[in-house]
Amino acid sequence: SEDVIAASVREAARRAGGTAARARYEVLVFEQEVPLRGGQGMRVTQMNVDPSKLSNVEDAVAWYGDTVVPQLADASGFCGALLYADWASGRLISETVWQDPHALAAGRSAATAGEAAAAEALNGVIGSSAEYRLEFSSARPA
């Protein structure tokens, strides 16, 4: 699908005064309590793992889905979690979705604790975290 959307992504980046870059990730964990919609709070955290140590990542991913996601689900306003991996670079991205930016702020400590635990389980380090307000989603219910 990259070639189909490439021109649209470049045009959106141009209109926003920015640039676009491509990266390929596999979705390892997908937990969605409610559909994505504009106005939700998003927390995106990049973790870096030595690619040679990714042989145990399946166990860590199962642990993330079995441990971190249920803890987040107990936090008020939690809507979903995704964990992406770029196997070649060892880069992982954790994305949590919250009802709105206020729920994200209230759940920040739960999200941060989950990210730290995931980084530790993967023998990785957290590279960066950022919080956003979702403005648009084309995701549709299954």
FIDRENKE-294840 format. One record per atom (N, C-alpha, C): residue number from 1; residue in three letters; x, y, z. Coordinates in pm, 1 decimal, padded with zeros to 6 digits. Layout:
REM residues N
R     k     r         px         py         pz
R   NUM   ala          X          Y          Z
...
This chain:
REM residues 142
R     k     r         px         py         pz
R     1   ser    00080.6   -00120.3    00000.0
R     1   ser    00000.0    00000.0    00000.0
R     1   ser    00085.2    00127.1    00000.0
R     2   glu    00217.5    00112.5    00023.9
R     2   glu    00302.9    00231.4    00031.3
R     2   glu    00295.0    00316.2   -00095.0
R     3   asp    00303.1    00250.8   -00209.7
R     3   asp    00302.3    00326.5   -00334.9
R     3   asp    00168.7    00396.3   -00357.2
R     4   val    00061.1    00336.3   -00308.7
R     4   val   -00071.7    00394.9   -00326.8
R     4   val   -00086.0    00524.9   -00247.8
R     5   ile   -00030.0    00529.3   -00128.4
R     5   ile   -00048.7    00647.2   -00042.9
R     5   ile    00068.9    00743.8   -00042.1
R     6   ala    00179.4    00707.0   -00105.5
R     6   ala    00301.2    00789.5   -00098.8
R     6   ala    00276.8    00933.6   -00141.5
R     7   ala    00208.9    00954.6   -00253.3
R     7   ala    00185.1    01090.5   -00301.8
R     7   ala    00098.8    01169.6   -00203.1
R     8   ser   -00001.2    01106.0   -00145.5
R     8   ser   -00087.9    01174.0   -00049.1
R     8   ser   -00011.2    01211.0    00077.4
R     9   val    00076.2    01123.8    00123.3
R     9   val    00155.3    01152.4    00242.8
R     9   val    00250.9    01268.1    00215.7
R    10   arg    00315.9    01265.8    00099.9
R    10   arg    00406.4    01376.8    00065.0
R    10   arg    00330.7    01508.7    00058.6
R    11   glu    00210.5    01507.8    00000.8
R    11   glu    00131.6    01630.8   -00010.5
R    11   glu    00086.7    01679.1    00127.6
R    12   ala    00045.4    01588.3    00213.7
R    12   ala    00005.8    01628.2    00349.3
R    12   ala    00124.6    01688.6    00423.3
R    13   ala    00241.6    01628.2    00408.6
R    13   ala    00362.2    01681.6    00473.7
R    13   ala    00395.9    01819.7    00418.0
R    14   arg    00384.2    01836.9    00287.5
R    14   arg    00412.6    01966.3    00225.8
R    14   arg    00318.2    02073.7    00279.4
R    15   arg    00189.4    02040.7    00286.9
R    15   arg    00090.5    02137.6    00336.0
R    15   arg    00114.4    02173.7    00482.4
R    16   ala    00166.5    02078.0    00558.9
R    16   ala    00194.0    02103.4    00700.3
R    16   ala    00330.6    02169.3    00720.8
R    17   gly    00405.2    02184.2    00611.6
R    17   gly    00536.7    02246.8    00621.8
R    17   gly    00642.6    02153.2    00675.9
R    18   gly    00624.1    02023.5    00658.1
R    18   gly    00719.2    01926.4    00711.6
R    18   gly    00768.8    01831.5    00604.3
R    19   thr    00821.4    01720.4    00646.5
R    19   thr    00868.8    01616.2    00557.3
R    19   thr    00809.9    01482.8    00601.8
R    20   ala    00819.7    01385.7    00514.9
R    20   ala    00769.6    01252.2    00546.2
R    20   ala    00882.5    01151.4    00530.8
R    21   ala    00884.4    01052.9    00618.0
R    21   ala    00982.3    00944.7    00609.7
R    21   ala    00907.9    00812.5    00618.6
R    22   arg    00962.4    00710.5    00557.8
R    22   arg    00901.4    00578.0    00557.7
R    22   arg    00975.2    00484.3    00651.8
R    23   ala    00901.5    00404.3    00724.1
R    23   ala    00959.1    00297.8    00805.9
R    23   ala    00859.4    00182.8    00805.9
R    24   arg    00908.4    00061.9    00811.8
R    24   arg    00820.8   -00055.4    00810.8
R    24   arg    00824.9   -00122.8    00947.7
R    25   tyr    00707.6   -00144.5    01004.5
R    25   tyr    00695.4   -00209.3    01134.1
R    25   tyr    00594.7   -00322.3    01125.3
R    26   glu    00616.1   -00423.5    01206.3
R    26   glu    00518.8   -00530.3    01222.6
R    26   glu    00440.1   -00499.2    01349.3
R    27   val    00309.1   -00516.1    01345.7
R    27   val    00227.0   -00493.8    01464.4
R    27   val    00230.5   -00621.6    01547.6
R    28   leu    00287.9   -00610.6    01669.1
R    28   leu    00303.4   -00726.5    01755.7
R    28   leu    00189.2   -00741.4    01855.2
R    29   val    00137.6   -00629.6    01904.6
R    29   val    00026.5   -00629.7    01999.3
R    29   val   -00076.5   -00529.9    01949.0
R    30   phe   -00201.3   -00572.1    01947.2
R    30   phe   -00309.0   -00482.8    01906.4
R    30   phe   -00425.0   -00505.9    02000.7
R    31   glu   -00451.7   -00409.5    02085.3
R    31   glu   -00562.5   -00416.8    02181.3
R    31   glu   -00643.7   -00290.0    02165.0
R    32   gln   -00768.4   -00303.8    02123.8
R    32   gln   -00851.0   -00185.8    02102.2
R    32   gln   -00983.3   -00202.0    02175.3
R    33   glu   -01002.9   -00117.5    02276.9
R    33   glu   -01126.2   -00121.4    02355.6
R    33   glu   -01239.4   -00048.5    02283.6
R    34   val   -01205.5    00062.3    02217.0
R    34   val   -01304.2    00142.8    02143.6
R    34   val   -01241.6    00186.7    02011.5
R    35   pro   -01323.2    00220.5    01911.3
R    35   pro   -01268.0    00264.9    01783.5
R    35   pro   -01190.4    00396.6    01797.3
R    36   leu   -01091.6    00416.0    01710.7
R    36   leu   -01019.2    00542.6    01707.1
R    36   leu   -01110.3    00651.9    01653.8
R    37   arg   -01093.8    00772.2    01709.1
R    37   arg   -01171.9    00886.7    01663.8
R    37   arg   -01092.8    01012.9    01698.3
R    38   gly   -01123.3    01118.5    01631.1
R    38   gly   -01057.1    01245.1    01659.5
R    38   gly   -01079.1    01289.1    01803.5
R    39   gly   -00977.7    01354.5    01860.9
R    39   gly   -00987.6    01405.6    01996.7
R    39   gly   -00925.5    01316.6    02102.5
R    40   gln   -00887.5    01193.6    02066.3
R    40   gln   -00827.6    01104.2    02163.8
R    40   gln   -00682.5    01143.8    02191.8
R    41   gly   -00634.5    01109.9    02310.8
R    41   gly   -00495.4    01132.7    02346.6
R    41   gly   -00411.9    01012.2    02305.6
R    42   met   -00293.4    01037.8    02251.7
R    42   met   -00204.7    00931.1    02205.5
R    42   met   -00067.8    00948.8    02270.5
R    43   arg   -00011.2    00842.0    02319.3
R    43   arg    00125.6    00844.3    02371.7
R    43   arg    00206.7    00747.7    02286.2
R    44   val    00316.0    00797.7    02229.4
R    44   val    00400.1    00718.5    02140.9
R    44   val    00540.6    00714.9    02200.4
R    45   thr    00590.7    00594.7    02225.7
R    45   thr    00722.4    00578.0    02286.7
R    45   thr    00806.6    00485.1    02201.2
R    46   gln    00926.3    00531.4    02167.8
R    46   gln    01020.5    00449.5    02091.7
R    46   gln    01116.4    00381.2    02187.5
R    47   met    01136.2    00251.4    02165.6
R    47   met    01232.7    00174.1    02242.5
R    47   met    01334.0    00116.0    02145.3
R    48   asn    01457.1    00107.8    02187.8
R    48   asn    01562.2    00051.2    02104.5
R    48   asn    01618.6   -00072.9    02170.9
R    49   val    01628.2   -00179.3    02091.4
R    49   val    01679.7   -00306.9    02138.0
R    49   val    01788.1   -00350.2    02039.7
R    50   asp    01896.9   -00403.9    02090.9
R    50   asp    02001.1   -00457.7    02004.3
R    50   asp    01937.5   -00569.0    01920.1
R    51   pro    01939.2   -00555.9    01785.0
R    51   pro    01873.5   -00657.7    01702.1
R    51   pro    01919.3   -00800.4    01730.6
R    52   ser    02043.1   -00818.8    01774.5
R    52   ser    02090.7   -00954.6    01804.4
R    52   ser    02021.7   -01013.0    01927.8
R    53   lys    01959.8   -00927.9    02009.0
R    53   lys    01891.3   -00974.3    02129.9
R    53   lys    01741.6   -00993.0    02108.2
R    54   leu    01696.0   -00975.7    01985.1
R    54   leu    01553.0   -00986.2    01958.8
R    54   leu    01502.9   -01130.5    01952.5
R    55   ser    01589.7   -01227.3    01969.6
R    55   ser    01546.4   -01366.7    01965.0
R    55   ser    01445.1   -01398.0    02074.6
R    56   asn    01450.0   -01324.5    02184.9
R    56   asn    01355.6   -01347.1    02294.7
R    56   asn    01236.1   -01252.2    02289.9
R    57   val    01222.6   -01179.4    02180.6
R    57   val    01118.1   -01077.8    02175.9
R    57   val    00978.1   -01138.4    02180.4
R    58   glu    00960.5   -01258.2    02127.8
R    58   glu    00827.1   -01318.9    02130.7
R    58   glu    00778.7   -01338.6    02273.6
R    59   asp    00869.6   -01380.6    02362.5
R    59   asp    00832.5   -01396.2    02503.3
R    59   asp    00798.5   -01261.0    02564.5
R    60   ala    00878.9   -01159.4    02531.5
R    60   ala    00854.4   -01026.0    02585.4
R    60   ala    00723.6   -00968.9    02532.8
R    61   val    00692.5   -00995.8    02406.5
R    61   val    00567.7   -00946.6    02348.6
R    61   val    00448.3   -01014.5    02415.8
R    62   ala    00458.8   -01145.1    02438.1
R    62   ala    00351.1   -01216.2    02508.1
R    62   ala    00333.8   -01159.1    02648.3
R    63   trp    00445.8   -01131.1    02714.0
R    63   trp    00441.0   -01071.7    02847.3
R    63   trp    00373.8   -00934.2    02842.0
R    64   tyr    00408.3   -00850.6    02742.2
R    64   tyr    00348.0   -00717.9    02726.3
R    64   tyr    00196.1   -00730.2    02713.2
R    65   gly    00152.7   -00822.5    02627.0
R    65   gly    00009.0   -00842.4    02606.7
R    65   gly   -00061.7   -00898.2    02728.5
R    66   asp    00008.5   -00983.4    02803.3
R    66   asp   -00052.3   -01047.9    02920.4
R    66   asp   -00043.8   -00964.9    03048.1
R    67   thr    00054.7   -00873.8    03056.2
R    67   thr    00080.1   -00801.0    03180.0
R    67   thr    00055.1   -00651.2    03166.7
R    68   val    00123.0   -00587.7    03073.2
R    68   val    00112.6   -00441.7    03060.2
R    68   val   -00025.9   -00399.5    03013.3
R    69   val   -00077.0   -00464.4    02909.4
R    69   val   -00207.3   -00423.2    02855.0
R    69   val   -00318.3   -00434.1    02958.9
R    70   pro   -00328.7   -00543.4    03036.5
R    70   pro   -00432.3   -00547.7    03140.2
R    70   pro   -00415.9   -00438.7    03246.6
R    71   gln   -00290.4   -00404.8    03281.1
R    71   gln   -00269.3   -00296.2    03377.2
R    71   gln   -00318.0   -00163.7    03319.1
R    72   leu   -00288.1   -00140.1    03192.8
R    72   leu   -00335.9   -00017.5    03128.8
R    72   leu   -00488.7   -00017.2    03119.6
R    73   ala   -00545.1   -00132.8    03089.9
R    73   ala   -00690.3   -00142.3    03075.8
R    73   ala   -00762.2   -00105.6    03204.7
R    74   asp   -00694.9   -00121.5    03318.4
R    74   asp   -00753.5   -00084.1    03446.9
R    74   asp   -00750.6    00067.2    03469.5
R    75   ala   -00670.3    00139.2    03390.5
R    75   ala   -00660.3    00285.3    03405.3
R    75   ala   -00781.5    00351.0    03341.1
R    76   ser   -00838.3    00446.5    03408.8
R    76   ser   -00955.4    00517.1    03357.8
R    76   ser   -00921.8    00590.0    03228.2
R    77   gly   -01005.3    00573.0    03128.2
R    77   gly   -00988.2    00643.5    03001.7
R    77   gly   -00900.3    00573.0    02900.3
R    78   phe   -00846.9    00453.4    02934.2
R    78   phe   -00764.3    00377.8    02839.9
R    78   phe   -00851.7    00323.2    02728.1
R    79   cys   -00804.9    00334.6    02603.1
R    79   cys   -00881.7    00286.3    02488.1
R    79   cys   -00811.0    00177.5    02408.1
R    80   gly   -00677.0    00176.4    02407.7
R    80   gly   -00609.8    00075.2    02327.9
R    80   gly   -00458.8    00084.9    02337.4
R    81   ala   -00391.8   -00021.1    02290.6
R    81   ala   -00246.3   -00025.1    02288.9
R    81   ala   -00199.8   -00099.2    02164.3
R    82   leu   -00093.1   -00051.3    02107.4
R    82   leu   -00029.1   -00118.2    01995.6
R    82   leu    00120.0   -00123.4    02023.4
R    83   leu    00183.7   -00230.1    01980.4
R    83   leu    00328.4   -00243.0    01991.9
R    83   leu    00378.4   -00282.7    01854.0
R    84   tyr    00465.7   -00200.5    01797.1
R    84   tyr    00519.7   -00221.6    01663.7
R    84   tyr    00667.2   -00259.2    01674.1
R    85   ala    00718.1   -00335.2    01575.9
R    85   ala    00860.6   -00369.5    01574.3
R    85   ala    00917.0   -00358.0    01433.5
R    86   asp    01035.6   -00300.6    01425.4
R    86   asp    01118.8   -00303.0    01305.1
R    86   asp    01232.8   -00396.9    01339.4
R    87   trp    01222.9   -00522.2    01295.0
R    87   trp    01316.3   -00626.6    01335.1
R    87   trp    01459.8   -00594.6    01293.9
R    88   ala    01476.9   -00535.0    01177.3
R    88   ala    01613.0   -00509.1    01127.6
R    88   ala    01688.0   -00407.9    01214.3
R    89   ser    01617.8   -00304.5    01259.0
R    89   ser    01684.9   -00199.1    01336.1
R    89   ser    01678.0   -00221.4    01486.9
R    90   gly    01585.6   -00306.4    01531.5
R    90   gly    01565.7   -00325.5    01675.0
R    90   gly    01480.9   -00215.7    01736.2
R    91   arg    01413.9   -00136.1    01653.5
R    91   arg    01331.0   -00027.2    01703.1
R    91   arg    01188.9   -00078.6    01725.5
R    92   leu    01137.4   -00049.8    01844.7
R    92   leu    00999.8   -00084.3    01880.2
R    92   leu    00926.6    00044.3    01913.8
R    93   ile    00799.1    00047.5    01884.1
R    93   ile    00717.5    00164.4    01917.1
R    93   ile    00594.9    00116.6    01993.1
R    94   ser    00577.1    00173.7    02111.2
R    94   ser    00458.7    00149.1    02192.0
R    94   ser    00365.2    00267.4    02171.9
R    95   glu    00241.4    00239.4    02139.9
R    95   glu    00141.8    00345.8    02121.5
R    95   glu    00022.9    00314.6    02210.1
R    96   thr   -00011.0    00406.8    02298.6
R    96   thr   -00130.6    00389.3    02380.4
R    96   thr   -00230.5    00497.2    02342.7
R    97   val   -00357.4    00460.7    02345.7
R    97   val   -00466.0    00549.5    02306.0
R    97   val   -00555.5    00570.8    02427.1
R    98   trp   -00590.3    00697.2    02448.5
R    98   trp   -00670.2    00735.7    02565.0
R    98   trp   -00793.1    00812.2    02520.0
R    99   gln   -00896.0    00810.5    02600.9
R    99   gln   -01024.4    00871.6    02568.1
R    99   gln   -01008.6    01015.7    02520.1
R   100   asp   -00921.8    01090.9    02584.7
R   100   asp   -00896.1    01230.5    02546.9
R   100   asp   -00764.1    01272.2    02611.6
R   101   pro   -00713.0    01390.7    02580.9
R   101   pro   -00585.4    01433.4    02640.2
R   101   pro   -00587.1    01437.5    02793.4
R   102   his   -00701.8    01465.1    02854.3
R   102   his   -00711.2    01467.0    03000.6
R   102   his   -00694.0    01325.9    03058.6
R   103   ala   -00755.9    01226.7    02993.2
R   103   ala   -00739.9    01088.1    03037.9
R   103   ala   -00594.7    01043.2    03018.7
R   104   leu   -00532.4    01088.1    02910.3
R   104   leu   -00390.5    01057.2    02888.2
R   104   leu   -00305.5    01113.8    03000.8
R   105   ala   -00331.3    01238.1    03037.9
R   105   ala   -00255.0    01300.2    03147.6
R   105   ala   -00275.2    01222.0    03277.9
R   106   ala   -00398.7    01180.0    03303.4
R   106   ala   -00427.9    01105.8    03426.1
R   106   ala   -00366.0    00965.6    03423.0
R   107   gly   -00353.0    00907.4    03304.9
R   107   gly   -00297.7    00773.2    03291.9
R   107   gly   -00149.2    00771.2    03260.1
R   108   arg   -00086.5    00886.5    03260.0
R   108   arg    00054.9    00896.4    03221.6
R   108   arg    00144.8    00806.4    03306.0
R   109   ser    00121.0    00801.0    03436.1
R   109   ser    00208.5    00718.6    03521.4
R   109   ser    00192.3    00570.5    03487.9
R   110   ala    00070.8    00525.6    03458.2
R   110   ala    00049.5    00385.9    03419.8
R   110   ala    00118.2    00356.5    03286.8
R   111   ala    00107.2    00448.9    03192.3
R   111   ala    00171.0    00430.3    03062.0
R   111   ala    00322.4    00427.9    03075.2
R   112   thr    00376.3    00520.5    03153.5
R   112   thr    00521.1    00528.2    03172.3
R   112   thr    00573.7    00401.4    03239.9
R   113   ala    00502.3    00352.8    03340.1
R   113   ala    00543.5    00229.7    03409.1
R   113   ala    00541.1    00111.0    03313.3
R   114   gly    00439.4    00102.7    03230.0
R   114   gly    00430.3   -00006.6    03132.6
R   114   gly    00542.8   -00000.7    03030.7
R   115   glu    00575.2    00118.7    02984.8
R   115   glu    00684.9    00134.7    02888.4
R   115   glu    00818.2    00094.4    02951.1
R   116   ala    00841.2    00137.9    03074.0
R   116   ala    00966.2    00104.0    03142.3
R   116   ala    00977.7   -00046.5    03162.7
R   117   ala    00868.3   -00110.0    03201.9
R   117   ala    00869.5   -00255.1    03222.4
R   117   ala    00893.0   -00328.1    03090.3
R   118   ala    00832.5   -00278.4    02982.3
R   118   ala    00852.9   -00340.6    02851.0
R   118   ala    00997.5   -00325.4    02806.6
R   119   ala    01055.5   -00207.2    02824.2
R   119   ala    01195.8   -00185.4    02786.7
R   119   ala    01286.3   -00279.1    02865.8
R   120   glu    01258.0   -00295.6    02995.3
R   120   glu    01339.1   -00384.5    03078.4
R   120   glu    01325.4   -00529.9    03032.1
R   121   ala    01202.7   -00571.9    03002.5
R   121   ala    01179.1   -00709.6    02958.8
R   121   ala    01248.1   -00738.1    02825.8
R   122   leu    01263.2   -00635.9    02743.1
R   122   leu    01325.8   -00651.7    02611.8
R   122   leu    01476.1   -00624.8    02613.8
R   123   asn    01530.8   -00593.0    02731.8
R   123   asn    01671.6   -00552.4    02741.0
R   123   asn    01699.3   -00434.3    02649.4
R   124   gly    01606.0   -00340.6    02647.1
R   124   gly    01620.2   -00224.1    02561.1
R   124   gly    01620.5   -00095.8    02640.8
R   125   val    01625.6    00014.0    02569.6
R   125   val    01620.6    00145.5    02632.2
R   125   val    01512.1    00227.7    02564.7
R   126   ile    01452.1    00315.6    02642.3
R   126   ile    01351.8    00406.4    02586.3
R   126   ile    01425.5    00520.1    02518.6
R   127   gly    01396.0    00539.7    02391.5
R   127   gly    01462.0    00644.8    02314.7
R   127   gly    01391.4    00777.9    02327.5
R   128   ser    01259.5    00776.2    02319.0
R   128   ser    01183.8    00900.5    02328.0
R   128   ser    01037.2    00868.8    02351.7
R   129   ser    00966.7    00967.3    02405.2
R   129   ser    00821.3    00959.0    02423.0
R   129   ser    00761.5    01091.8    02381.7
R   130   ala    00643.0    01086.7    02325.8
R   130   ala    00572.5    01208.1    02287.0
R   130   ala    00423.1    01183.8    02302.2
R   131   glu    00351.6    01290.1    02327.2
R   131   glu    00206.2    01279.8    02341.0
R   131   glu    00140.6    01367.0    02235.8
R   132   tyr    00030.0    01316.3    02181.5
R   132   tyr   -00039.3    01382.5    02072.4
R   132   tyr   -00188.8    01381.3    02096.3
R   133   arg   -00257.3    01463.0    02021.4
R   133   arg   -00404.0    01459.0    02014.5
R   133   arg   -00438.8    01406.2    01877.0
R   134   leu   -00510.4    01294.5    01870.3
R   134   leu   -00550.3    01236.4    01742.6
R   134   leu   -00649.6    01329.5    01674.8
R   135   glu   -00619.5    01368.1    01553.9
R   135   glu   -00707.0    01459.4    01480.0
R   135   glu   -00794.5    01387.3    01378.5
R   136   phe   -00745.3    01275.3    01324.2
R   136   phe   -00819.3    01206.3    01219.8
R   136   phe   -00786.2    01058.9    01222.1
R   137   ser   -00884.9    00974.9    01200.5
R   137   ser   -00862.6    00832.2    01187.0
R   137   ser   -00956.1    00778.1    01080.9
R   138   ser   -00902.0    00694.5    00993.7
R   138   ser   -00985.4    00629.0    00894.7
R   138   ser   -01014.5    00484.8    00933.3
R   139   ala   -00970.8    00446.1    01053.7
R   139   ala   -00993.6    00309.6    01099.4
R   139   ala   -01143.1    00283.2    01112.3
R   140   arg   -01182.3    00166.5    01067.6
R   140   arg   -01323.5    00128.0    01071.9
R   140   arg   -01339.0    00002.1    01157.2
R   141   pro   -01454.4   -00013.9    01218.9
R   141   pro   -01475.2   -00135.7    01298.1
R   141   pro   -01464.3   -00260.1    01209.5
R   142   ala   -01416.0   -00367.7    01268.3
R   142   ala   -01399.9   -00494.5    01193.0
R   142   ala   -01535.7   -00548.5    01153.8
